[in-house]
Amino acid sequence: MDELDFIRYITIKKSLAANSVRLCKVRFNIINNWLKENNKELNKDSVEEFFFYLKQKGLNNNTLNTYFFTLRYIQDYIKDRGSDNNFFESFT
């Protein structure tokens, strides 16, 4: 996934505020790095595994919700760019 393209998408098409864009950028990079480090593709199973990893780190529900927020926008971004990867719809 292209970080700059994602940032443009949530800024222009989703009209997110600057603070929300900044949060999504940080979370996007954490998610992307975790996927790369663990040689995973973005799908329902990897998202579930990622959240298990976050829970094991002791993150609270408010922090976990920021990842849900970002993943929801990643799902929208992927659909907007023509892919039919419905990883998040089947997860929630």
PyMOL Python script that loads the backbone (N, CA, C, O; Angstrom):
from pymol import cmd

cmd.read_pdbstr("""\
ATOM      1  N   MET A   1       0.837  -1.179   0.000  1.00  0.00           N
ATOM      2  CA  MET A   1       0.000   0.000   0.000  1.00  0.00           C
ATOM      3  C   MET A   1       0.883   1.244   0.000  1.00  0.00           C
ATOM      4  O   MET A   1       1.915   1.303   0.668  1.00  0.00           O
ATOM      5  N   ASP A   2       0.460   2.193  -0.740  1.00  0.00           N
ATOM      6  CA  ASP A   2       1.208   3.437  -0.892  1.00  0.00           C
ATOM      7  C   ASP A   2       0.763   4.434   0.178  1.00  0.00           C
ATOM      8  O   ASP A   2      -0.382   4.885   0.178  1.00  0.00           O
ATOM      9  N   GLU A   3       1.670   4.770   1.083  1.00  0.00           N
ATOM     10  CA  GLU A   3       1.343   5.658   2.203  1.00  0.00           C
ATOM     11  C   GLU A   3       0.872   7.032   1.729  1.00  0.00           C
ATOM     12  O   GLU A   3      -0.144   7.540   2.206  1.00  0.00           O
ATOM     13  N   LEU A   4       1.599   7.628   0.804  1.00  0.00           N
ATOM     14  CA  LEU A   4       1.244   8.967   0.339  1.00  0.00           C
ATOM     15  C   LEU A   4      -0.127   8.976  -0.331  1.00  0.00           C
ATOM     16  O   LEU A   4      -0.918   9.895  -0.118  1.00  0.00           O
ATOM     17  N   ASP A   5      -0.406   7.958  -1.136  1.00  0.00           N
ATOM     18  CA  ASP A   5      -1.705   7.858  -1.794  1.00  0.00           C
ATOM     19  C   ASP A   5      -2.815   7.694  -0.751  1.00  0.00           C
ATOM     20  O   ASP A   5      -3.885   8.289  -0.884  1.00  0.00           O
ATOM     21  N   PHE A   6      -2.566   6.900   0.269  1.00  0.00           N
ATOM     22  CA  PHE A   6      -3.544   6.711   1.349  1.00  0.00           C
ATOM     23  C   PHE A   6      -3.804   8.036   2.073  1.00  0.00           C
ATOM     24  O   PHE A   6      -4.953   8.375   2.356  1.00  0.00           O
ATOM     25  N   ILE A   7      -2.751   8.772   2.367  1.00  0.00           N
ATOM     26  CA  ILE A   7      -2.890  10.060   3.052  1.00  0.00           C
ATOM     27  C   ILE A   7      -3.691  11.036   2.193  1.00  0.00           C
ATOM     28  O   ILE A   7      -4.561  11.746   2.697  1.00  0.00           O
ATOM     29  N   ARG A   8      -3.393  11.066   0.896  1.00  0.00           N
ATOM     30  CA  ARG A   8      -4.177  11.922  -0.013  1.00  0.00           C
ATOM     31  C   ARG A   8      -5.646  11.521   0.001  1.00  0.00           C
ATOM     32  O   ARG A   8      -6.531  12.374   0.051  1.00  0.00           O
ATOM     33  N   TYR A   9      -5.898  10.217  -0.045  1.00  0.00           N
ATOM     34  CA  TYR A   9      -7.269   9.710  -0.073  1.00  0.00           C
ATOM     35  C   TYR A   9      -8.057  10.149   1.172  1.00  0.00           C
ATOM     36  O   TYR A   9      -9.162  10.680   1.053  1.00  0.00           O
ATOM     37  N   ILE A  10      -7.487   9.927   2.358  1.00  0.00           N
ATOM     38  CA  ILE A  10      -8.247  10.274   3.568  1.00  0.00           C
ATOM     39  C   ILE A  10      -8.345  11.780   3.776  1.00  0.00           C
ATOM     40  O   ILE A  10      -9.267  12.266   4.430  1.00  0.00           O
ATOM     41  N   THR A  11      -7.400  12.506   3.220  1.00  0.00           N
ATOM     42  CA  THR A  11      -7.451  13.972   3.333  1.00  0.00           C
ATOM     43  C   THR A  11      -8.492  14.555   2.384  1.00  0.00           C
ATOM     44  O   THR A  11      -9.301  15.392   2.786  1.00  0.00           O
ATOM     45  N   ILE A  12      -8.474  14.120   1.136  1.00  0.00           N
ATOM     46  CA  ILE A  12      -9.351  14.695   0.111  1.00  0.00           C
ATOM     47  C   ILE A  12     -10.719  14.017   0.072  1.00  0.00           C
ATOM     48  O   ILE A  12     -11.742  14.687   0.217  1.00  0.00           O
ATOM     49  N   LYS A  13     -10.752  12.708  -0.120  1.00  0.00           N
ATOM     50  CA  LYS A  13     -12.032  12.024  -0.309  1.00  0.00           C
ATOM     51  C   LYS A  13     -12.803  11.818   0.989  1.00  0.00           C
ATOM     52  O   LYS A  13     -14.034  11.810   0.983  1.00  0.00           O
ATOM     53  N   LYS A  14     -12.093  11.652   2.096  1.00  0.00           N
ATOM     54  CA  LYS A  14     -12.778  11.432   3.375  1.00  0.00           C
ATOM     55  C   LYS A  14     -12.829  12.691   4.228  1.00  0.00           C
ATOM     56  O   LYS A  14     -13.504  12.720   5.257  1.00  0.00           O
ATOM     57  N   SER A  15     -12.124  13.722   3.808  1.00  0.00           N
ATOM     58  CA  SER A  15     -12.128  15.030   4.490  1.00  0.00           C
ATOM     59  C   SER A  15     -11.808  14.934   5.985  1.00  0.00           C
ATOM     60  O   SER A  15     -12.429  15.605   6.810  1.00  0.00           O
ATOM     61  N   LEU A  16     -10.833  14.092   6.314  1.00  0.00           N
ATOM     62  CA  LEU A  16     -10.450  13.972   7.714  1.00  0.00           C
ATOM     63  C   LEU A  16      -9.681  15.208   8.167  1.00  0.00           C
ATOM     64  O   LEU A  16      -8.963  15.835   7.389  1.00  0.00           O
ATOM     65  N   ALA A  17      -9.848  15.539   9.428  1.00  0.00           N
ATOM     66  CA  ALA A  17      -9.124  16.659  10.031  1.00  0.00           C
ATOM     67  C   ALA A  17      -7.644  16.306  10.138  1.00  0.00           C
ATOM     68  O   ALA A  17      -7.272  15.133  10.102  1.00  0.00           O
ATOM     69  N   ALA A  18      -6.816  17.317  10.269  1.00  0.00           N
ATOM     70  CA  ALA A  18      -5.364  17.132  10.311  1.00  0.00           C
ATOM     71  C   ALA A  18      -4.941  16.163  11.413  1.00  0.00           C
ATOM     72  O   ALA A  18      -4.062  15.330  11.189  1.00  0.00           O
ATOM     73  N   ASN A  19      -5.545  16.252  12.594  1.00  0.00           N
ATOM     74  CA  ASN A  19      -5.194  15.337  13.685  1.00  0.00           C
ATOM     75  C   ASN A  19      -5.556  13.892  13.355  1.00  0.00           C
ATOM     76  O   ASN A  19      -4.809  12.972  13.690  1.00  0.00           O
ATOM     77  N   SER A  20      -6.687  13.691  12.704  1.00  0.00           N
ATOM     78  CA  SER A  20      -7.092  12.345  12.303  1.00  0.00           C
ATOM     79  C   SER A  20      -6.167  11.795  11.223  1.00  0.00           C
ATOM     80  O   SER A  20      -5.821  10.614  11.240  1.00  0.00           O
ATOM     81  N   VAL A  21      -5.772  12.641  10.297  1.00  0.00           N
ATOM     82  CA  VAL A  21      -4.830  12.220   9.247  1.00  0.00           C
ATOM     83  C   VAL A  21      -3.512  11.815   9.879  1.00  0.00           C
ATOM     84  O   VAL A  21      -2.931  10.795   9.508  1.00  0.00           O
ATOM     85  N   ARG A  22      -3.038  12.599  10.822  1.00  0.00           N
ATOM     86  CA  ARG A  22      -1.772  12.295  11.500  1.00  0.00           C
ATOM     87  C   ARG A  22      -1.865  10.950  12.242  1.00  0.00           C
ATOM     88  O   ARG A  22      -0.946  10.133  12.174  1.00  0.00           O
ATOM     89  N   LEU A  23      -2.971  10.732  12.942  1.00  0.00           N
ATOM     90  CA  LEU A  23      -3.184   9.475  13.646  1.00  0.00           C
ATOM     91  C   LEU A  23      -3.199   8.302  12.665  1.00  0.00           C
ATOM     92  O   LEU A  23      -2.551   7.281  12.898  1.00  0.00           O
ATOM     93  N   CYS A  24      -3.941   8.455  11.567  1.00  0.00           N
ATOM     94  CA  CYS A  24      -4.019   7.382  10.568  1.00  0.00           C
ATOM     95  C   CYS A  24      -2.654   7.098   9.954  1.00  0.00           C
ATOM     96  O   CYS A  24      -2.319   5.945   9.684  1.00  0.00           O
ATOM     97  N   LYS A  25      -1.876   8.133   9.736  1.00  0.00           N
ATOM     98  CA  LYS A  25      -0.542   7.947   9.159  1.00  0.00           C
ATOM     99  C   LYS A  25       0.333   7.108  10.083  1.00  0.00           C
ATOM    100  O   LYS A  25       1.014   6.187   9.632  1.00  0.00           O
ATOM    101  N   VAL A  26       0.315   7.422  11.366  1.00  0.00           N
ATOM    102  CA  VAL A  26       1.108   6.666  12.340  1.00  0.00           C
ATOM    103  C   VAL A  26       0.629   5.226  12.404  1.00  0.00           C
ATOM    104  O   VAL A  26       1.438   4.300  12.343  1.00  0.00           O
ATOM    105  N   ARG A  27      -0.687   5.026  12.529  1.00  0.00           N
ATOM    106  CA  ARG A  27      -1.240   3.669  12.614  1.00  0.00           C
ATOM    107  C   ARG A  27      -1.014   2.899  11.318  1.00  0.00           C
ATOM    108  O   ARG A  27      -0.710   1.706  11.353  1.00  0.00           O
ATOM    109  N   PHE A  28      -1.158   3.564  10.180  1.00  0.00           N
ATOM    110  CA  PHE A  28      -0.919   2.933   8.882  1.00  0.00           C
ATOM    111  C   PHE A  28       0.497   2.372   8.830  1.00  0.00           C
ATOM    112  O   PHE A  28       0.702   1.236   8.401  1.00  0.00           O
ATOM    113  N   ASN A  29       1.464   3.157   9.261  1.00  0.00           N
ATOM    114  CA  ASN A  29       2.855   2.704   9.240  1.00  0.00           C
ATOM    115  C   ASN A  29       3.097   1.538  10.192  1.00  0.00           C
ATOM    116  O   ASN A  29       3.845   0.618   9.861  1.00  0.00           O
ATOM    117  N   ILE A  30       2.481   1.564  11.358  1.00  0.00           N
ATOM    118  CA  ILE A  30       2.625   0.461  12.303  1.00  0.00           C
ATOM    119  C   ILE A  30       2.031  -0.819  11.719  1.00  0.00           C
ATOM    120  O   ILE A  30       2.641  -1.885  11.795  1.00  0.00           O
ATOM    121  N   ILE A  31       0.852  -0.707  11.144  1.00  0.00           N
ATOM    122  CA  ILE A  31       0.193  -1.871  10.533  1.00  0.00           C
ATOM    123  C   ILE A  31       1.032  -2.395   9.374  1.00  0.00           C
ATOM    124  O   ILE A  31       1.292  -3.595   9.284  1.00  0.00           O
ATOM    125  N   ASN A  32       1.449  -1.509   8.497  1.00  0.00           N
ATOM    126  CA  ASN A  32       2.230  -1.898   7.329  1.00  0.00           C
ATOM    127  C   ASN A  32       3.552  -2.560   7.735  1.00  0.00           C
ATOM    128  O   ASN A  32       3.942  -3.578   7.163  1.00  0.00           O
ATOM    129  N   ASN A  33       4.231  -1.981   8.716  1.00  0.00           N
ATOM    130  CA  ASN A  33       5.497  -2.563   9.183  1.00  0.00           C
ATOM    131  C   ASN A  33       5.285  -3.930   9.808  1.00  0.00           C
ATOM    132  O   ASN A  33       6.087  -4.838   9.589  1.00  0.00           O
ATOM    133  N   TRP A  34       4.222  -4.094  10.580  1.00  0.00           N
ATOM    134  CA  TRP A  34       3.939  -5.393  11.198  1.00  0.00           C
ATOM    135  C   TRP A  34       3.685  -6.439  10.114  1.00  0.00           C
ATOM    136  O   TRP A  34       4.180  -7.563  10.203  1.00  0.00           O
ATOM    137  N   LEU A  35       2.916  -6.070   9.092  1.00  0.00           N
ATOM    138  CA  LEU A  35       2.646  -7.000   8.002  1.00  0.00           C
ATOM    139  C   LEU A  35       3.943  -7.415   7.312  1.00  0.00           C
ATOM    140  O   LEU A  35       4.148  -8.596   7.029  1.00  0.00           O
ATOM    141  N   LYS A  36       4.814  -6.452   7.041  1.00  0.00           N
ATOM    142  CA  LYS A  36       6.086  -6.748   6.377  1.00  0.00           C
ATOM    143  C   LYS A  36       6.979  -7.619   7.252  1.00  0.00           C
ATOM    144  O   LYS A  36       7.540  -8.609   6.781  1.00  0.00           O
ATOM    145  N   GLU A  37       7.113  -7.252   8.527  1.00  0.00           N
ATOM    146  CA  GLU A  37       7.983  -7.997   9.442  1.00  0.00           C
ATOM    147  C   GLU A  37       7.528  -9.440   9.628  1.00  0.00           C
ATOM    148  O   GLU A  37       8.345 -10.332   9.856  1.00  0.00           O
ATOM    149  N   ASN A  38       6.233  -9.662   9.530  1.00  0.00           N
ATOM    150  CA  ASN A  38       5.679 -10.997   9.744  1.00  0.00           C
ATOM    151  C   ASN A  38       5.321 -11.703   8.443  1.00  0.00           C
ATOM    152  O   ASN A  38       4.695 -12.763   8.445  1.00  0.00           O
ATOM    153  N   ASN A  39       5.733 -11.090   7.325  1.00  0.00           N
ATOM    154  CA  ASN A  39       5.500 -11.670   6.003  1.00  0.00           C
ATOM    155  C   ASN A  39       4.021 -12.045   5.807  1.00  0.00           C
ATOM    156  O   ASN A  39       3.693 -13.160   5.402  1.00  0.00           O
ATOM    157  N   LYS A  40       3.147 -11.083   6.105  1.00  0.00           N
ATOM    158  CA  LYS A  40       1.699 -11.298   6.021  1.00  0.00           C
ATOM    159  C   LYS A  40       1.095 -10.385   4.974  1.00  0.00           C
ATOM    160  O   LYS A  40       1.618  -9.310   4.680  1.00  0.00           O
ATOM    161  N   GLU A  41      -0.010 -10.835   4.422  1.00  0.00           N
ATOM    162  CA  GLU A  41      -0.820  -9.992   3.556  1.00  0.00           C
ATOM    163  C   GLU A  41      -2.017  -9.518   4.367  1.00  0.00           C
ATOM    164  O   GLU A  41      -2.390 -10.136   5.364  1.00  0.00           O
ATOM    165  N   LEU A  42      -2.604  -8.435   3.937  1.00  0.00           N
ATOM    166  CA  LEU A  42      -3.745  -7.871   4.641  1.00  0.00           C
ATOM    167  C   LEU A  42      -4.983  -8.700   4.327  1.00  0.00           C
ATOM    168  O   LEU A  42      -5.495  -8.666   3.209  1.00  0.00           O
ATOM    169  N   ASN A  43      -5.458  -9.443   5.318  1.00  0.00           N
ATOM    170  CA  ASN A  43      -6.671 -10.235   5.190  1.00  0.00           C
ATOM    171  C   ASN A  43      -7.286 -10.397   6.573  1.00  0.00           C
ATOM    172  O   ASN A  43      -6.737  -9.919   7.566  1.00  0.00           O
ATOM    173  N   LYS A  44      -8.415 -11.064   6.630  1.00  0.00           N
ATOM    174  CA  LYS A  44      -9.127 -11.217   7.897  1.00  0.00           C
ATOM    175  C   LYS A  44      -8.241 -11.864   8.955  1.00  0.00           C
ATOM    176  O   LYS A  44      -8.199 -11.398  10.093  1.00  0.00           O
ATOM    177  N   ASP A  45      -7.542 -12.919   8.597  1.00  0.00           N
ATOM    178  CA  ASP A  45      -6.709 -13.637   9.561  1.00  0.00           C
ATOM    179  C   ASP A  45      -5.557 -12.785  10.079  1.00  0.00           C
ATOM    180  O   ASP A  45      -5.264 -12.795  11.275  1.00  0.00           O
ATOM    181  N   SER A  46      -4.903 -12.048   9.182  1.00  0.00           N
ATOM    182  CA  SER A  46      -3.770 -11.236   9.628  1.00  0.00           C
ATOM    183  C   SER A  46      -4.238 -10.075  10.499  1.00  0.00           C
ATOM    184  O   SER A  46      -3.530  -9.682  11.426  1.00  0.00           O
ATOM    185  N   VAL A  47      -5.405  -9.523  10.223  1.00  0.00           N
ATOM    186  CA  VAL A  47      -5.947  -8.449  11.060  1.00  0.00           C
ATOM    187  C   VAL A  47      -6.253  -8.991  12.456  1.00  0.00           C
ATOM    188  O   VAL A  47      -5.959  -8.343  13.460  1.00  0.00           O
ATOM    189  N   GLU A  48      -6.838 -10.173  12.507  1.00  0.00           N
ATOM    190  CA  GLU A  48      -7.126 -10.798  13.796  1.00  0.00           C
ATOM    191  C   GLU A  48      -5.828 -11.068  14.563  1.00  0.00           C
ATOM    192  O   GLU A  48      -5.744 -10.813  15.765  1.00  0.00           O
ATOM    193  N   GLU A  49      -4.838 -11.577  13.871  1.00  0.00           N
ATOM    194  CA  GLU A  49      -3.538 -11.842  14.488  1.00  0.00           C
ATOM    195  C   GLU A  49      -2.882 -10.543  14.970  1.00  0.00           C
ATOM    196  O   GLU A  49      -2.272 -10.507  16.038  1.00  0.00           O
ATOM    197  N   PHE A  50      -3.014  -9.478  14.172  1.00  0.00           N
ATOM    198  CA  PHE A  50      -2.460  -8.183  14.541  1.00  0.00           C
ATOM    199  C   PHE A  50      -3.105  -7.657  15.822  1.00  0.00           C
ATOM    200  O   PHE A  50      -2.407  -7.159  16.705  1.00  0.00           O
ATOM    201  N   PHE A  51      -4.431  -7.763  15.931  1.00  0.00           N
ATOM    202  CA  PHE A  51      -5.099  -7.295  17.136  1.00  0.00           C
ATOM    203  C   PHE A  51      -4.741  -8.158  18.348  1.00  0.00           C
ATOM    204  O   PHE A  51      -4.655  -7.647  19.465  1.00  0.00           O
ATOM    205  N   PHE A  52      -4.538  -9.428  18.142  1.00  0.00           N
ATOM    206  CA  PHE A  52      -4.076 -10.291  19.232  1.00  0.00           C
ATOM    207  C   PHE A  52      -2.707  -9.823  19.712  1.00  0.00           C
ATOM    208  O   PHE A  52      -2.449  -9.751  20.914  1.00  0.00           O
ATOM    209  N   TYR A  53      -1.841  -9.508  18.766  1.00  0.00           N
ATOM    210  CA  TYR A  53      -0.508  -8.980  19.084  1.00  0.00           C
ATOM    211  C   TYR A  53      -0.615  -7.688  19.903  1.00  0.00           C
ATOM    212  O   TYR A  53       0.094  -7.512  20.893  1.00  0.00           O
ATOM    213  N   LEU A  54      -1.502  -6.794  19.482  1.00  0.00           N
ATOM    214  CA  LEU A  54      -1.677  -5.531  20.195  1.00  0.00           C
ATOM    215  C   LEU A  54      -2.200  -5.761  21.616  1.00  0.00           C
ATOM    216  O   LEU A  54      -1.744  -5.120  22.563  1.00  0.00           O
ATOM    217  N   LYS A  55      -3.159  -6.679  21.755  1.00  0.00           N
ATOM    218  CA  LYS A  55      -3.700  -6.993  23.081  1.00  0.00           C
ATOM    219  C   LYS A  55      -2.621  -7.584  23.976  1.00  0.00           C
ATOM    220  O   LYS A  55      -2.577  -7.295  25.172  1.00  0.00           O
ATOM    221  N   GLN A  56      -1.750  -8.410  23.404  1.00  0.00           N
ATOM    222  CA  GLN A  56      -0.666  -9.012  24.179  1.00  0.00           C
ATOM    223  C   GLN A  56       0.305  -7.939  24.676  1.00  0.00           C
ATOM    224  O   GLN A  56       0.942  -8.105  25.716  1.00  0.00           O
ATOM    225  N   LYS A  57       0.410  -6.860  23.942  1.00  0.00           N
ATOM    226  CA  LYS A  57       1.266  -5.746  24.354  1.00  0.00           C
ATOM    227  C   LYS A  57       0.623  -4.929  25.476  1.00  0.00           C
ATOM    228  O   LYS A  57       1.258  -4.040  26.045  1.00  0.00           O
ATOM    229  N   GLY A  58      -0.629  -5.231  25.788  1.00  0.00           N
ATOM    230  CA  GLY A  58      -1.312  -4.554  26.879  1.00  0.00           C
ATOM    231  C   GLY A  58      -1.971  -3.238  26.505  1.00  0.00           C
ATOM    232  O   GLY A  58      -2.264  -2.423  27.380  1.00  0.00           O
ATOM    233  N   LEU A  59      -2.205  -3.021  25.231  1.00  0.00           N
ATOM    234  CA  LEU A  59      -2.848  -1.772  24.814  1.00  0.00           C
ATOM    235  C   LEU A  59      -4.299  -1.740  25.280  1.00  0.00           C
ATOM    236  O   LEU A  59      -4.982  -2.765  25.281  1.00  0.00           O
ATOM    237  N   ASN A  60      -4.760  -0.571  25.671  1.00  0.00           N
ATOM    238  CA  ASN A  60      -6.137  -0.456  26.157  1.00  0.00           C
ATOM    239  C   ASN A  60      -7.114  -0.321  24.997  1.00  0.00           C
ATOM    240  O   ASN A  60      -6.709  -0.159  23.846  1.00  0.00           O
ATOM    241  N   ASN A  61      -8.398  -0.389  25.310  1.00  0.00           N
ATOM    242  CA  ASN A  61      -9.428  -0.360  24.265  1.00  0.00           C
ATOM    243  C   ASN A  61      -9.444   0.939  23.479  1.00  0.00           C
ATOM    244  O   ASN A  61      -9.711   0.921  22.277  1.00  0.00           O
ATOM    245  N   ASN A  62      -9.168   2.058  24.120  1.00  0.00           N
ATOM    246  CA  ASN A  62      -9.137   3.326  23.391  1.00  0.00           C
ATOM    247  C   ASN A  62      -8.064   3.309  22.316  1.00  0.00           C
ATOM    248  O   ASN A  62      -8.288   3.789  21.205  1.00  0.00           O
ATOM    249  N   THR A  63      -6.909   2.765  22.637  1.00  0.00           N
ATOM    250  CA  THR A  63      -5.832   2.674  21.655  1.00  0.00           C
ATOM    251  C   THR A  63      -6.203   1.696  20.551  1.00  0.00           C
ATOM    252  O   THR A  63      -5.962   1.967  19.374  1.00  0.00           O
ATOM    253  N   LEU A  64      -6.785   0.565  20.919  1.00  0.00           N
ATOM    254  CA  LEU A  64      -7.203  -0.416  19.912  1.00  0.00           C
ATOM    255  C   LEU A  64      -8.225   0.191  18.961  1.00  0.00           C
ATOM    256  O   LEU A  64      -8.227  -0.117  17.769  1.00  0.00           O
ATOM    257  N   ASN A  65      -9.092   1.050  19.480  1.00  0.00           N
ATOM    258  CA  ASN A  65     -10.091   1.694  18.622  1.00  0.00           C
ATOM    259  C   ASN A  65      -9.444   2.577  17.557  1.00  0.00           C
ATOM    260  O   ASN A  65     -10.003   2.736  16.472  1.00  0.00           O
ATOM    261  N   THR A  66      -8.285   3.149  17.846  1.00  0.00           N
ATOM    262  CA  THR A  66      -7.609   3.955  16.826  1.00  0.00           C
ATOM    263  C   THR A  66      -7.140   3.078  15.669  1.00  0.00           C
ATOM    264  O   THR A  66      -7.083   3.533  14.526  1.00  0.00           O
ATOM    265  N   TYR A  67      -6.808   1.834  15.959  1.00  0.00           N
ATOM    266  CA  TYR A  67      -6.436   0.899  14.891  1.00  0.00           C
ATOM    267  C   TYR A  67      -7.659   0.478  14.085  1.00  0.00           C
ATOM    268  O   TYR A  67      -7.582   0.360  12.862  1.00  0.00           O
ATOM    269  N   PHE A  68      -8.794   0.248  14.761  1.00  0.00           N
ATOM    270  CA  PHE A  68     -10.042  -0.038  14.051  1.00  0.00           C
ATOM    271  C   PHE A  68     -10.388   1.113  13.120  1.00  0.00           C
ATOM    272  O   PHE A  68     -10.745   0.895  11.963  1.00  0.00           O
ATOM    273  N   PHE A  69     -10.283   2.338  13.624  1.00  0.00           N
ATOM    274  CA  PHE A  69     -10.557   3.541  12.855  1.00  0.00           C
ATOM    275  C   PHE A  69      -9.701   3.566  11.585  1.00  0.00           C
ATOM    276  O   PHE A  69     -10.209   3.802  10.489  1.00  0.00           O
ATOM    277  N   THR A  70      -8.416   3.324  11.745  1.00  0.00           N
ATOM    278  CA  THR A  70      -7.497   3.352  10.603  1.00  0.00           C
ATOM    279  C   THR A  70      -7.787   2.224   9.631  1.00  0.00           C
ATOM    280  O   THR A  70      -7.799   2.438   8.419  1.00  0.00           O
ATOM    281  N   LEU A  71      -8.020   1.027  10.147  1.00  0.00           N
ATOM    282  CA  LEU A  71      -8.299  -0.111   9.258  1.00  0.00           C
ATOM    283  C   LEU A  71      -9.591   0.085   8.464  1.00  0.00           C
ATOM    284  O   LEU A  71      -9.697  -0.360   7.322  1.00  0.00           O
ATOM    285  N   ARG A  72     -10.546   0.736   9.060  1.00  0.00           N
ATOM    286  CA  ARG A  72     -11.788   1.040   8.333  1.00  0.00           C
ATOM    287  C   ARG A  72     -11.482   1.940   7.131  1.00  0.00           C
ATOM    288  O   ARG A  72     -12.034   1.740   6.049  1.00  0.00           O
ATOM    289  N   TYR A  73     -10.605   2.929   7.321  1.00  0.00           N
ATOM    290  CA  TYR A  73     -10.232   3.804   6.211  1.00  0.00           C
ATOM    291  C   TYR A  73      -9.313   3.103   5.209  1.00  0.00           C
ATOM    292  O   TYR A  73      -9.366   3.399   4.015  1.00  0.00           O
ATOM    293  N   ILE A  74      -8.488   2.195   5.669  1.00  0.00           N
ATOM    294  CA  ILE A  74      -7.669   1.406   4.739  1.00  0.00           C
ATOM    295  C   ILE A  74      -8.579   0.564   3.859  1.00  0.00           C
ATOM    296  O   ILE A  74      -8.347   0.456   2.654  1.00  0.00           O
ATOM    297  N   GLN A  75      -9.628  -0.043   4.453  1.00  0.00           N
ATOM    298  CA  GLN A  75     -10.591  -0.831   3.671  1.00  0.00           C
ATOM    299  C   GLN A  75     -11.262   0.045   2.607  1.00  0.00           C
ATOM    300  O   GLN A  75     -11.373  -0.360   1.449  1.00  0.00           O
ATOM    301  N   ASP A  76     -11.705   1.234   2.996  1.00  0.00           N
ATOM    302  CA  ASP A  76     -12.333   2.152   2.042  1.00  0.00           C
ATOM    303  C   ASP A  76     -11.359   2.546   0.937  1.00  0.00           C
ATOM    304  O   ASP A  76     -11.730   2.611  -0.235  1.00  0.00           O
ATOM    305  N   TYR A  77     -10.125   2.804   1.313  1.00  0.00           N
ATOM    306  CA  TYR A  77      -9.079   3.183   0.360  1.00  0.00           C
ATOM    307  C   TYR A  77      -8.847   2.066  -0.650  1.00  0.00           C
ATOM    308  O   TYR A  77      -8.779   2.319  -1.853  1.00  0.00           O
ATOM    309  N   ILE A  78      -8.727   0.849  -0.173  1.00  0.00           N
ATOM    310  CA  ILE A  78      -8.482  -0.293  -1.059  1.00  0.00           C
ATOM    311  C   ILE A  78      -9.637  -0.460  -2.044  1.00  0.00           C
ATOM    312  O   ILE A  78      -9.414  -0.701  -3.230  1.00  0.00           O
ATOM    313  N   LYS A  79     -10.871  -0.334  -1.553  1.00  0.00           N
ATOM    314  CA  LYS A  79     -12.041  -0.433  -2.438  1.00  0.00           C
ATOM    315  C   LYS A  79     -12.041   0.690  -3.468  1.00  0.00           C
ATOM    316  O   LYS A  79     -12.328   0.464  -4.644  1.00  0.00           O
ATOM    317  N   ASP A  80     -11.717   1.899  -3.023  1.00  0.00           N
ATOM    318  CA  ASP A  80     -11.691   3.051  -3.921  1.00  0.00           C
ATOM    319  C   ASP A  80     -10.667   2.859  -5.034  1.00  0.00           C
ATOM    320  O   ASP A  80     -10.860   3.334  -6.153  1.00  0.00           O
ATOM    321  N   ARG A  81      -9.596   2.173  -4.726  1.00  0.00           N
ATOM    322  CA  ARG A  81      -8.531   1.958  -5.706  1.00  0.00           C
ATOM    323  C   ARG A  81      -8.771   0.722  -6.572  1.00  0.00           C
ATOM    324  O   ARG A  81      -7.906   0.340  -7.360  1.00  0.00           O
ATOM    325  N   GLY A  82      -9.940   0.098  -6.431  1.00  0.00           N
ATOM    326  CA  GLY A  82     -10.347  -0.948  -7.353  1.00  0.00           C
ATOM    327  C   GLY A  82     -10.150  -2.377  -6.893  1.00  0.00           C
ATOM    328  O   GLY A  82     -10.401  -3.304  -7.662  1.00  0.00           O
ATOM    329  N   SER A  83      -9.711  -2.583  -5.675  1.00  0.00           N
ATOM    330  CA  SER A  83      -9.534  -3.945  -5.177  1.00  0.00           C
ATOM    331  C   SER A  83     -10.797  -4.395  -4.466  1.00  0.00           C
ATOM    332  O   SER A  83     -11.552  -3.578  -3.938  1.00  0.00           O
ATOM    333  N   ASP A  84     -11.017  -5.693  -4.459  1.00  0.00           N
ATOM    334  CA  ASP A  84     -12.190  -6.219  -3.756  1.00  0.00           C
ATOM    335  C   ASP A  84     -11.794  -6.962  -2.477  1.00  0.00           C
ATOM    336  O   ASP A  84     -12.506  -7.863  -2.035  1.00  0.00           O
ATOM    337  N   ASN A  85     -10.664  -6.584  -1.889  1.00  0.00           N
ATOM    338  CA  ASN A  85     -10.201  -7.187  -0.645  1.00  0.00           C
ATOM    339  C   ASN A  85     -11.074  -6.671   0.496  1.00  0.00           C
ATOM    340  O   ASN A  85     -10.911  -5.534   0.938  1.00  0.00           O
ATOM    341  N   ASN A  86     -11.995  -7.498   0.971  1.00  0.00           N
ATOM    342  CA  ASN A  86     -12.921  -7.101   2.036  1.00  0.00           C
ATOM    343  C   ASN A  86     -12.451  -7.638   3.382  1.00  0.00           C
ATOM    344  O   ASN A  86     -13.237  -8.217   4.132  1.00  0.00           O
ATOM    345  N   PHE A  87     -11.184  -7.447   3.685  1.00  0.00           N
ATOM    346  CA  PHE A  87     -10.598  -7.995   4.906  1.00  0.00           C
ATOM    347  C   PHE A  87     -11.285  -7.493   6.166  1.00  0.00           C
ATOM    348  O   PHE A  87     -11.441  -8.249   7.125  1.00  0.00           O
ATOM    349  N   PHE A  88     -11.689  -6.254   6.180  1.00  0.00           N
ATOM    350  CA  PHE A  88     -12.196  -5.659   7.411  1.00  0.00           C
ATOM    351  C   PHE A  88     -13.692  -5.887   7.586  1.00  0.00           C
ATOM    352  O   PHE A  88     -14.161  -6.035   8.714  1.00  0.00           O
ATOM    353  N   GLU A  89     -14.440  -5.917   6.504  1.00  0.00           N
ATOM    354  CA  GLU A  89     -15.869  -6.165   6.603  1.00  0.00           C
ATOM    355  C   GLU A  89     -16.136  -7.544   7.185  1.00  0.00           C
ATOM    356  O   GLU A  89     -17.069  -7.724   7.967  1.00  0.00           O
ATOM    357  N   SER A  90     -15.327  -8.503   6.809  1.00  0.00           N
ATOM    358  CA  SER A  90     -15.532  -9.855   7.331  1.00  0.00           C
ATOM    359  C   SER A  90     -14.946 -10.001   8.733  1.00  0.00           C
ATOM    360  O   SER A  90     -15.230 -10.978   9.426  1.00  0.00           O
ATOM    361  N   PHE A  91     -14.132  -9.037   9.150  1.00  0.00           N
ATOM    362  CA  PHE A  91     -13.513  -9.093  10.468  1.00  0.00           C
ATOM    363  C   PHE A  91     -14.444  -8.569  11.553  1.00  0.00           C
ATOM    364  O   PHE A  91     -14.504  -9.126  12.649  1.00  0.00           O
ATOM    365  N   THR A  92     -15.164  -7.505  11.247  1.00  0.00           N
ATOM    366  CA  THR A  92     -15.990  -6.863  12.269  1.00  0.00           C
ATOM    367  C   THR A  92     -17.354  -7.488  12.354  1.00  0.00           C
ATOM    368  O   THR A  92     -18.177  -7.065  13.165  1.00  0.00           O
TER     369      THR A  92
END
""", "prot")
cmd.dss("prot")
cmd.show_as("cartoon", "prot")
cmd.util.cbc("prot")
cmd.orient("prot")
